[in-house]
Amino acid sequence: MQPWKLMADYGSYIFGWLVGYSGFLGPIAGVLICDYFVVRKKLLVVEDLYRRNGQYEYSRGFNWNAVAALARVPLSPSLAYCIHLCASYTITPGS
């Protein structure tokens, strides 16, 4: 992806890249916020955040419940547009 092509047209940058990127990060933030407020009820054991085999260590580093919750979120149209926009750029040698 070439940043100067994104910045050449501000409409495609704002509505393509930024809206698509926020469509991707919004569900991730939703899972994190729900985990903190609803599941853990705002209680964290800080020592376990850094401890091997602590409460927050998951299978190979992934919390599969959170991954499943994120997978249920449908691919938003803005993210699909961003993927299409990013895939339309070609990388040329020497540019």
GIHU-V487871 format. One line per field, one symbol per residue. ss: DSSP state (H for helix, E for strand, - for the rest). phi: phi as a letter, one per 20 degrees, with the letter a starting at -180 (. if undefined). A space follows every 50 residues. Layout:
ss->???
phi->???
//
This chain:
ss->--HHHHHH-HHHHHHHHHHHHHHHHHHHHHHHHHHHHHH------HHHHH --------E--E-HHHHHHHH-----HHHHHHHHHHH--------
phi->.dffffffcfffffeefffffffeegffffffffffeefelmdceffffd efmffdedflndefffffffffffffffffffffffffededfnd
//
